[in-house]
Structures are given as C-alpha cells and as structure tokens.
Amino acid sequence: MFGSNEKGKLGINSWEEIINEPMLIEAFLKRKIQNVSFGYQHTLILTEESKLYGCGEGTSLGINTKKDRYLPI
C-alpha cells in the first residue's frame, strides 16, 4: 500500500506520514486478501478466511483504546 500513512493506517509498521512507493504488508504475505476498505484514519482488511484486520487510529477501529495501530490487528 502507499499514500497517507497518518496514524499508521497503511499497516506497514512505519511512522512516516507519506509513503510514495507501494509497500507490502508482511502480515499478509501468506494470506489472500478479499477486500480492503480505507477510512479517514484507518484501514480494514478482509481475508478469504473471513478474518477482519484493522490498522490506524485506535478509536476508529472500535477496539476500546486511543492507541494507534501501525500493524494490522
């Protein structure tokens, strides 16, 4: 993924705010992604196994924390 990485929403374990070149998300090297949805400060990733992952602003992910997630959880 690439583009705005504000709050870690690209899930690439980087604190850089802008990513100019596509980067792999290592957590998904062995998983097939079915769908990706981008929000204002978060990203949701659905795998073919129907597992949902999120990264970015903690309050946007609905995980009861304000801590931003720079890796998919």
C-alpha positions as MATLAB code, in Angstrom:
seq = 'MFGSNEKGKLGINSWEEIINEPMLIEAFLKRKIQNVSFGYQHTLILTEESKLYGCGEGTSLGINTKKDRYLPI';
ca = [
       0.000    0.000    0.000;
       1.051    3.617   -0.328;
      -0.223    7.133    0.219;
      -1.138    8.787    3.501;
       0.060    6.771    6.483;
      -1.438    9.103    9.089;
      -1.999    7.243   12.384;
      -0.385    4.141   10.814;
      -3.401    3.409    8.643;
      -1.355    1.569    5.992;
      -0.309   -1.142    8.453;
       3.309   -1.186    7.310;
       4.855   -0.640   10.762;
       6.151    2.814    9.829;
       5.610    6.213   11.433;
       6.295    8.073    8.179;
       3.212   10.092    7.241;
       3.530    9.776    3.451;
       4.591    6.605    1.633;
       5.368    7.324   -2.028;
       6.044    3.796   -3.278;
       3.932    0.649   -2.866;
       4.959   -1.472    0.131;
       3.957   -4.994    1.103;
       2.225   -5.632    4.378;
       4.289   -8.517    5.723;
       1.418   -9.768    7.897;
      -0.436  -10.737    4.696;
       2.303  -12.450    2.707;
       0.708  -15.867    3.390;
      -2.928  -14.712    3.387;
      -5.207  -13.926    0.467;
      -6.933  -10.575    0.757;
     -10.536  -10.415   -0.388;
     -11.329   -6.761    0.281;
      -9.747   -3.562    1.618;
     -11.669   -0.554    2.907;
      -9.985    2.769    3.644;
     -11.364    5.224    6.170;
     -10.186    8.703    7.087;
      -7.532    7.447    9.557;
      -7.864    3.670    9.445;
      -7.925    0.677    7.099;
      -9.893   -2.568    7.343;
      -8.663   -5.700    5.563;
     -10.795   -8.796    4.984;
      -9.109  -12.093    4.124;
     -10.561  -15.032    2.177;
     -10.798  -16.851    5.527;
     -13.311  -14.143    6.613;
     -10.905  -12.694    9.182;
     -11.068   -8.939    9.611;
      -7.950   -6.915   10.430;
      -7.592   -3.219   11.094;
      -4.829   -0.662   11.442;
      -4.646    3.067   12.065;
      -6.386    5.241   14.624;
      -7.368    3.125   17.640;
     -10.645    4.935   18.277;
     -11.707    4.372   14.643;
     -11.075    0.631   14.933;
     -13.578    0.124   17.741;
     -11.045   -1.633   19.984;
     -11.631    0.496   23.086;
      -8.249    2.248   23.002;
      -6.822    5.526   21.783;
      -3.528    3.855   20.836;
      -2.843    3.938   17.105;
      -2.002    0.608   15.463;
       0.869    0.615   12.972;
       0.479   -3.122   12.285;
      -2.787   -4.920   11.464;
      -4.583   -6.392   14.480;
];
